[in-house]
Amino acid sequence: MKNLLSIGILMLSGMVTFGQSNIVEKRVSLHLKDASFYIVAGTLIESYDVPIGLEVLPNTVLVDDVLFEYNRNFRFPNGGGMSWPLSSDLWPPAEKIKFTLDFDKVTLSEAMDTIVAKMPGYRWESDGHVINILPKADRDPRIIKLLDLKIREFEIEANEPIATIMYKLISTPEFKSFETEQHVEFPKSVEGASSNDARRLPAKLSFEKLTVKELLNAILREKRGGWIVRLDRWPEKDKDGRRRGMVVNL
């Protein structure tokens, strides 16, 4: 599974209205055996339209076991692109974390309790619209500061590709100052082939005074799917040995 880099954030105001009741009350059914989190998250995203944001534990050796496809099914005009559901013979293998789930029409809250119980070191929460999966402890202080970083203002034009929004965001004064102050770097290119280069968000949107976490959650109003924040698995290091690379996928 290739991890694609793309950051995009959009919001009209500090409040998000999805036109639905609290998402944790949604009813879901999952029937999976020895599946990876990639498949679990993909089923929630594609079959039940559950947006998911994930902060990866900084010292985990199980990075691939918690990553998932954060963009929804997308088809190009020529018929290519991502397709869901995946045939079981195409499922990414689960190395250490495997999910055997068998329940019908339980609340999403009940489902998340069961799912996250199988993910050592993680907990989940919700703002009523998005599910966030976060470390219980041992969070990297720089990731905490990034998610709490407030962006004064940001605007995207109608029909801008998600990848373009990423480049604009990491070029904001706030992100530039964060890189300098925290001794980190955000990759300046998209890893691998990505349908994000073709995906476009249709409306012109602007927002102000929102934290990065609020913005990441807010973009899912239009984009759906998910976001992932993590340390780079092959980072450059400072002289003191601290990891420098930080990745935000959207």
C-alpha positions as CSV (number, residue, x, y, z in Angstrom):
1,M,0.0,0.0,0.0
2,K,1.5,3.3,-1.0
3,N,1.0,6.3,1.2
4,L,0.0,9.3,-0.7
5,L,0.7,12.8,0.6
6,S,-1.9,15.5,0.2
7,I,-3.1,18.2,2.6
8,G,-6.3,20.1,1.9
9,I,-8.3,22.1,4.4
10,L,-11.5,24.0,3.8
11,M,-14.2,25.5,6.0
12,L,-16.8,28.2,5.8
13,S,-16.9,28.9,9.6
14,G,-16.0,27.5,12.9
15,M,-19.0,25.2,12.9
16,V,-19.6,22.3,10.6
17,T,-23.1,21.3,9.7
18,F,-23.5,17.8,8.1
19,G,-27.3,17.9,8.1
20,Q,-27.4,14.7,10.2
21,S,-27.7,13.6,13.8
22,N,-24.6,12.8,15.8
23,I,-22.6,10.4,13.7
24,V,-21.9,8.0,16.6
25,E,-25.6,7.1,16.5
26,K,-25.4,5.8,12.9
27,R,-26.0,2.1,12.6
28,V,-23.4,0.0,10.9
29,S,-22.8,-3.7,10.1
30,L,-19.4,-5.3,9.8
31,H,-18.6,-8.9,8.9
32,L,-14.9,-9.3,8.4
33,K,-12.4,-12.0,9.3
34,D,-8.7,-11.4,9.8
35,A,-8.9,-8.0,8.0
36,S,-6.5,-5.2,8.2
37,F,-7.5,-1.7,9.5
38,Y,-7.2,-0.6,5.8
39,I,-10.3,-2.8,5.1
40,V,-12.1,-1.9,8.3
41,A,-11.7,1.9,7.7
42,G,-12.5,1.5,4.0
43,T,-15.7,-0.2,4.8
44,L,-16.8,2.5,7.2
45,I,-15.8,5.2,4.8
46,E,-17.3,3.7,1.6
47,S,-20.3,1.8,2.9
48,Y,-21.4,4.1,5.7
49,D,-19.8,7.5,4.9
50,V,-17.9,7.7,8.1
51,P,-15.1,10.3,8.0
52,I,-12.0,9.2,9.9
53,G,-9.0,11.2,11.2
54,L,-6.0,9.3,12.5
55,E,-3.0,10.5,14.5
56,V,-0.4,7.7,14.3
57,L,1.7,6.8,17.4
58,P,5.2,8.3,16.9
59,N,7.2,5.3,17.9
60,T,5.1,2.5,16.4
61,V,6.6,-0.2,14.3
62,L,3.1,-1.0,13.1
63,V,2.6,2.0,10.8
64,D,1.2,-0.1,7.9
65,D,-1.2,-1.8,10.3
66,V,-3.1,1.4,11.0
67,L,-2.9,3.3,7.7
68,F,-5.9,3.4,5.4
69,E,-7.0,4.9,2.1
70,Y,-8.1,8.4,3.0
71,N,-9.7,9.2,-0.3
72,R,-13.1,7.8,-1.3
73,N,-13.8,5.8,-4.4
74,F,-12.9,7.9,-7.3
75,R,-13.3,7.2,-11.0
76,F,-11.5,9.0,-13.9
77,P,-13.4,9.8,-17.1
78,N,-11.6,6.9,-18.8
79,G,-12.9,4.5,-16.2
80,G,-9.7,4.1,-14.2
81,G,-9.2,5.0,-10.6
82,M,-10.0,3.6,-7.2
83,S,-12.7,1.0,-6.8
84,W,-14.5,-0.3,-3.7
85,P,-15.2,-2.9,-2.4
86,L,-11.9,-4.7,-2.8
87,S,-12.0,-8.3,-3.6
88,S,-10.7,-10.3,-0.6
89,D,-7.7,-11.5,-2.6
90,L,-6.6,-7.9,-3.0
91,W,-6.8,-7.0,0.7
92,P,-3.5,-5.6,2.1
93,P,-2.2,-8.1,4.6
94,A,-2.6,-7.4,8.3
95,E,0.8,-7.9,10.0
96,K,0.1,-7.6,13.7
97,I,-3.3,-6.0,14.1
98,K,-6.1,-8.1,12.7
99,F,-9.8,-7.5,12.9
100,T,-12.5,-10.2,13.1
101,L,-15.8,-8.4,13.4
102,D,-19.3,-9.8,13.2
103,F,-22.1,-7.5,14.1
104,D,-25.3,-6.1,12.6
105,K,-26.8,-2.6,12.9
106,V,-24.9,-1.6,16.0
107,T,-24.3,2.1,16.7
108,L,-21.1,3.5,15.4
109,S,-20.1,4.2,19.0
110,E,-20.4,0.5,19.8
111,A,-18.5,-0.4,16.7
112,M,-15.6,2.0,17.4
113,D,-15.3,0.6,21.0
114,T,-14.8,-2.8,19.5
115,I,-12.5,-1.7,16.7
116,V,-10.2,0.5,18.8
117,A,-9.9,-2.1,21.5
118,K,-8.0,-4.1,19.0
119,M,-5.6,-1.2,18.3
120,P,-3.0,-1.1,21.2
121,G,-2.3,2.4,22.4
122,Y,-5.2,4.1,20.7
123,R,-8.5,5.7,21.7
124,W,-11.3,7.3,19.7
125,E,-13.4,10.4,20.0
126,S,-15.9,12.3,17.9
127,D,-17.1,15.9,17.4
128,G,-20.4,14.5,16.3
129,H,-19.4,14.6,12.6
130,V,-16.0,12.9,12.3
131,I,-14.4,10.0,14.1
132,N,-10.9,10.8,15.3
133,I,-8.5,8.0,16.4
134,L,-5.7,9.2,18.6
135,P,-2.9,7.8,20.8
136,K,-3.8,7.3,24.4
137,A,-0.4,8.6,25.5
138,D,3.1,9.1,24.2
139,R,2.0,11.6,21.6
140,D,4.8,13.4,19.8
141,P,4.8,17.0,21.2
142,R,5.3,18.4,17.8
143,I,2.2,16.6,16.4
144,I,0.2,18.0,19.3
145,K,1.4,21.5,18.5
146,L,0.7,21.0,14.8
147,L,-2.9,19.9,15.4
148,D,-3.4,22.8,17.8
149,L,-1.8,25.3,15.4
150,K,-4.2,28.1,14.4
151,I,-4.3,29.2,10.8
152,R,-5.3,32.9,10.6
153,E,-6.9,32.7,7.2
154,F,-6.9,30.4,4.1
155,E,-8.8,30.5,0.9
156,I,-9.1,28.1,-2.0
157,E,-10.5,28.8,-5.4
158,A,-13.4,26.9,-7.0
159,N,-12.3,23.7,-8.8
160,E,-8.8,23.6,-7.3
161,P,-7.2,20.1,-7.1
162,I,-6.6,18.8,-3.6
163,A,-2.9,18.5,-4.2
164,T,-2.8,22.3,-5.1
165,I,-4.5,23.1,-1.8
166,M,-1.8,21.1,0.0
167,Y,1.0,23.1,-1.5
168,K,-0.8,26.4,-0.6
169,L,-1.3,25.2,2.9
170,I,2.2,24.2,3.7
171,S,3.3,27.5,2.2
172,T,1.3,29.5,4.7
173,P,3.2,31.7,7.2
174,E,1.9,29.5,10.0
175,F,3.3,26.3,8.5
176,K,6.6,27.9,7.6
177,S,7.1,29.2,11.1
178,F,6.1,25.8,12.5
179,E,8.8,24.1,10.4
180,T,11.4,26.5,11.6
181,E,10.4,26.5,15.3
182,Q,9.9,22.8,15.6
183,H,12.7,21.6,13.4
184,V,10.5,19.5,11.1
185,E,9.9,19.3,7.4
186,F,6.8,18.5,5.4
187,P,7.4,16.7,2.1
188,K,7.0,19.0,-0.8
189,S,5.8,16.4,-3.3
190,V,3.1,13.8,-3.6
191,E,4.4,10.2,-2.9
192,G,3.5,7.9,-5.7
193,A,0.6,8.2,-8.2
194,S,-2.4,9.9,-6.7
195,S,-5.9,10.5,-7.8
196,N,-5.6,13.7,-5.7
197,D,-4.1,15.3,-8.8
198,A,-7.4,14.9,-10.5
199,R,-9.8,15.3,-7.6
200,R,-11.2,18.8,-7.3
201,L,-13.3,20.5,-4.7
202,P,-15.9,22.5,-6.5
203,A,-16.7,25.6,-4.4
204,K,-14.6,28.6,-3.6
205,L,-14.2,28.5,0.2
206,S,-12.5,30.6,2.8
207,F,-12.0,30.2,6.6
208,E,-10.2,31.8,9.4
209,K,-9.0,31.2,13.0
210,L,-9.2,27.4,13.0
211,T,-6.8,24.9,14.3
212,V,-5.3,22.4,12.0
213,K,-7.3,19.6,13.6
214,E,-10.5,21.6,13.2
215,L,-9.6,22.2,9.6
216,L,-8.7,18.6,8.8
217,N,-12.0,17.6,10.3
218,A,-13.9,20.3,8.5
219,I,-12.6,19.4,5.0
220,L,-14.3,16.1,5.3
221,R,-17.6,17.9,4.9
222,E,-16.8,18.2,1.2
223,K,-14.1,15.6,0.6
224,R,-15.3,12.8,3.0
225,G,-12.9,9.9,3.4
226,G,-10.2,10.7,6.0
227,W,-6.9,12.3,7.1
228,I,-3.7,10.9,8.7
229,V,-1.0,12.7,10.6
230,R,2.2,10.9,11.3
231,L,6.0,11.1,11.5
232,D,7.9,10.2,8.3
233,R,9.0,6.6,8.5
234,W,12.3,7.4,6.9
235,P,13.0,10.8,8.3
236,E,16.1,13.0,8.2
237,K,17.4,13.8,11.6
238,D,18.8,16.8,13.4
239,K,22.2,16.7,15.1
240,D,20.5,15.7,18.4
241,G,18.9,12.7,16.6
242,R,15.3,13.9,16.6
243,R,13.1,12.8,13.7
244,R,12.4,15.7,11.3
245,G,9.9,14.5,8.8
246,M,6.2,14.9,9.4
247,V,3.4,13.8,7.0
248,V,-0.2,14.9,6.7
249,N,-2.3,12.9,4.3
250,L,-5.7,14.0,3.2
